[in-house]
Amino acid sequence: MSTAPDVPGDHSTVSDPERALKYAIRHVAGDRTEIIEGVITPVSRSWAGEFAAGVVRRQITLRLEQLDLVSGSGNLDLPGSENWYVPDLAVVPADLAAKTEGALLPDQTLLIVEVSSPSNADTDRTVKRRRYGQYGAPLYLLIDRQNRTCTLFSEPTRLGYAAEDGPHPFGTPIHLPTPFDLALDTSRL
């Protein structure tokens, strides 16, 4: 895309479309809005999605406290792309979360969890899986409610993830590796 130089008072062109789009998300659209491959997408989680994220959160809470980690669903920026994500659950170091007002980067997380819904399942299965891997998120857990499976992706590369554990049907324990080193009970998902 070619853009003309900025002229004071002339807003007909944008010199940095990625920056403008992400500014609009942060300052106009609200906290629960994502940009997925350049498309502004409001995030509306269902009770079922909230429940599934809560099942995971409750099981990892003790381990998070032991490791001085926190979980939440704050913004993740993917610089150099037209992507801005709001994961269903992300785990980050407590000291990093305490001092970060804006978005974090996927490689600053230790675990990202997305819970699919009918409106976002394909995005979670393909686009986010590839992008989280490209941006260095060490672990991506996909809870696919439509297929009733869980898949853990690890070993991020510039092309996505090199390792995939699953899909496993709900009810199959999923082992979260270091630093968590625990088995998630997926029977209630």
N, C-alpha and C positions, 0 to 999 in steps of 0.2 A: 504494500500500500504506500503510495507516494503522498507526502504531505508538504504543504507550503510552509515557509518559515512563519513563526508566530508574529502577529502584528498586534500591538497593544489595542485592546478594545475589540479586536476581530476574533470572534469565537467560531468562525466557520470551518476552521481546520483544527486538528489536534496533533501536536507534535509527537505525543507518546500515547497511542491508543490504550496500551495495557495499563499505564498509570491512570489514565482518565477513567477507564472502566472500573478499576479497583477503588479509586477515590469515590466514585458514585455508589458502589456497594457499601463502603464503610460509612459514608456521610449522608446518603439519601435513602437507599433501599432498606436499611435496617440490619440488625444482627443476624437474622435467620435467613440470609440470602446467599446463594452460591453463584459462582460463575463456572460453568462447565463447558470447556472448549469454546469460550466466547459467548455463551448463551446465559443470560441472567435467569436464575431459577430460584423461586422462593422455596424455602425448606419448611415443610409442614409434616411433622412426625405424627404418626398415629399412636394410639394407646398401645397397640400391639408392638410397635417399634420401640416405644419407651420402655415397655415391659421387658423386651429382649435385651436392650442395653442395660437395664437395671439388673437382670439376672447375671450378666457378666460382671458388672460393677460390684455387686454384693460379694461375688466369689473372689475377687482380686483385692478387695479393700484391705484386709489384714496384711497381705504381702506388700501393698503400696505403702502402708504405714511403716513397715519394717525397712523398706528401701528408700524412704523419704521421697516418694513419688505422689502425684495427684492425678485424678482423672477428671475429665470434663469434656465439653463439646465446643471449645473455642475455635476461632478462625485459623485456617492454615493457608498461607500464601505459597504459590508455586511460581516464583519469579522467572521472568523470561517466557511466560506462557499466559494465556488468557484464562487462567484457572484460579479460583478462590474457593476453598472448600470449608464446610462446616460438618465435620464428622459426627456420627452419632456418639462416639466415645473416643477419646484419645488419652494416652497416659504420657505424662512428661515429668521431668524432675521438678520437685516442689520449689526450689530456689529460682529456677527459670520461670515458672508460672508466676511466682510472686512479683517478679520485676518486669514482666512483659505486659504492656498495655495493649499492644496491637496483636497482629497475627504472628504465629510461629511458623517455622518451616517443617515439612514432613520429616527431615532428618534430625530434628530436635525432639521428636517423639520416640517412645519406646514401643508403643503399640497403638494401632488405629483400628477401630471397629466400625464397620458400616452394617446397618440392618436394612435389607432390601424391602421395598414396597412395590406394589404393582406399577407405580409411576417411575421408579428409579432403578429397578432391578438390573436392566441392561447396562446402565451407567456404572453401577457398583461392580458388576461382574467384569466389565471390560475397561472402560475409560479410567475409573479410579484405581483399579488394580494396576494398570500400566503406569499411570502417573505417580502413584504413591511409590512404586518401585523405582521409577526414574529419579524421583526426588529424595531417595534414600531412607524412606520409612522402613525401619528394620523388620517390623511385623505388621501384617494387615490381615485382620480376621474378618471374613465376609460371612455374615449370618444371612443366608438366603431363605427368606420366609416362604417364597413361592415354591421353591424346590424342596424345602424342609431339610436343608443341608448346611453344614459349616465347612469352610475351607480356610486354612491358615497359609498365608503366603509369606515367604522369607527369602533371604539372600537377594537384596535389591541390586539391580544392575541398571545400566543406562537404557536398557530395553524393557524393563519391567522387573519381574521377579524370576529368579532362577529355580526356586524351590516352591513346591505346592504340596501341602498335606491335606488331602481331601479331593473331592467333596465327601464328607461323612454325613450320614443321616442323623437327624436330631436324635439324641439319646446316646450317641457315641462320645466318649470323653475326648476332648481335644487337649493335647499337651502344649502348654505355653512354655517355650524354652527360656533360658537365661535372659534376663535376670529374674524372671517370674518363677520358673521351675515349678509349675503346678498344673494339675489337670482340671480343665473346665468341665463341669457337668452340664451337658446340653439338653438334658431330658425335659426341661421346663420351657425351652424356647418355643 
